[in-house]
């Protein structure tokens, strides 16, 4: 976060899980990062190991 300048992200919770279904998220360990205007996303991330963390951080820069 220090490298990209990104602040703490907002977390969106949808108790109906309709949002999950719309993005084909099937497991709680999946994640999609969205741009602030919801026009762009990173696609699904499936893991959260060291290499995945770097992929997430690198993807944040592309969302603007």
C-alpha positions in Angstrom: 0.0 0.0 0.0 2.9 2.4 0.7 4.3 1.7 -2.8 1.0 2.4 -4.6 -0.3 5.1 -2.3 -3.6 3.3 -1.9 -5.5 3.9 1.3 -7.5 1.3 3.1 -10.1 0.0 0.6 -13.8 0.1 1.2 -15.3 -3.3 1.7 -18.7 -4.0 0.3 -20.9 -6.6 1.9 -23.9 -8.0 0.1 -25.8 -10.3 2.5 -27.9 -11.6 -0.5 -24.7 -12.7 -2.4 -26.3 -11.4 -5.6 -23.1 -9.4 -6.2 -21.0 -12.5 -5.8 -23.2 -14.4 -8.3 -23.0 -11.5 -10.9 -19.2 -11.8 -10.9 -19.2 -15.6 -10.7 -17.5 -15.6 -7.3 -18.0 -19.1 -5.8 -15.7 -19.1 -2.8 -15.0 -16.8 0.1 -11.3 -16.9 -0.7 -11.9 -15.2 -4.1 -11.6 -11.5 -4.6 -12.2 -8.9 -7.4 -10.9 -5.4 -7.1 -13.1 -2.7 -8.7 -12.3 0.8 -9.8 -14.1 3.5 -7.8 -16.7 4.1 -10.6 -17.1 0.3 -11.0 -16.3 0.5 -14.7 -13.1 -1.7 -14.4 -12.2 -4.8 -12.5 -9.2 -7.0 -12.1 -10.9 -10.3 -12.7 -10.8 -13.0 -10.0 -8.0 -13.6 -7.6 -8.0 -17.1 -6.2 -5.1 -17.2 -3.8 -3.6 -15.0 -1.1 0.0 -16.1 -0.8 3.1 -13.9 -1.2 3.0 -13.9 -5.0 -0.7 -13.3 -5.1 -0.3 -10.3 -2.8 2.1 -8.8 -5.3 -0.3 -9.4 -8.1 -3.1 -7.6 -6.2 -0.8 -4.6 -5.4 0.3 -4.4 -9.1 -3.3 -4.6 -10.2 -4.4 -1.7 -8.0 -2.3 0.6 -10.1 -4.2 -0.3 -13.3 -7.5 0.6 -11.7 -6.6 4.3 -11.4 
